[in-house]
Amino acid sequence: MKIAFLSFYSGHIDRGVEVAVFELAKRLGRSHRVTLFQAGKRQEDDVSTLILDVEKKWPQDTSGSIFRLIYFDYYSRKIAWFTLKFLPYLFNEKYDVVIPTNGGWQVLFCRLATWFLGKKLLVQGNAGIGRDDFWQLLMHPDVYIAISPAGYKWVQSKLSWIKKTYIPYGVDCQMLKSIKTADIKLTSPIILCVCAFSPFKRVRLLIDAVAKLKNVSLLLIGQGPDEETLRTTAKKLIGTKRFLMLTGITHEELWPYYKAADIFSLPSSKTEAFGIVQIEAMAMGLAVVATDDFNRQEIIGEAGILVDPTNTDAYAQALRLALNVDFGQKPQIQAQKFSWDKIIRDYNQLLNQIKI
């Protein structure tokens, strides 16, 4: 089967979506003919990649623009042009399945083209519950792939007749066993947070909670529009001796930092679609302190502590407790439920059910 993934940001940034798309393309490519279309320049040897060059300056964030509501902000326009440049490949190569990951105009253009050619359109619930994924549902994809339990329930309540399935993101539990420990100039214990520095990740809540703890260090890894604000705030509230921010770290470079930490925490909004960094942390043996919502209850299970992070005192207490509790093998056992081997079996089963 010939499969095309469209991932505008791949090759430029490594958020959960881009990491998952790369792994899916690589692993599905072992039994299918898979091509990853991206706008970023960085290429990986393990995936057949085509770069559609439409982006030059990569501004950090335009999501706050009012034009985002009608998919006419800077990046939405770039993604639209990126998708139009893909369409000749679709018509010439006749891909059996198209999986657009950027929503907006991309899923509309791909829906029209796949209908015309008699091909299949699969969409993933990468944006999480809300307007962007509802737009994708309105395009009537052949299959909607929810990446979280809450996302699956939400689709059932909105458009129950849409064919849907639940397949989460994964983690390579075997590969992580040989990782070395990063040398970090922070005193233990270390709380690690890896994410895009954007408002809905709510990293400021973590900073406020750590500020209430004594002799505990915070390591933030990521990049995004809130970077400078978070750095300034953390230095002020926690101090330079107990705080470190690292940016520009690729996904492949992350693993030693997971291993150097004592626990992991991410207080993201309940609209967070999945949170691949949480299962990566668990695979490295870290307990996770996260937002108490339906998705995290299913994803983290007994491998950490769930809390309302807007309650700073309760959040700080949960972090302190996680640092002092021996979770044993619970994090690794929980992470095994999201093994890429299992995820790819689910994708292959889905693809085998699709009639071209």
Helices and strands as residue ranges (DSSP letters): E 2-7, H 16-28, E 33-38, E 49-51, G 66-70, H 74-93, E 97-100, H 104-117, E 120-124, H 131-138, E 143-146, H 149-158, E 164-166, G 175-178, E 190-196, G 199-201, H 203-211, E 217-223, H 227-237, E 243-246, G 251-253, H 255-260, E 263-266, H 276-283, E 287-291, H 294-300, E 304-307, H 312-324, H 330-336, H 340-353
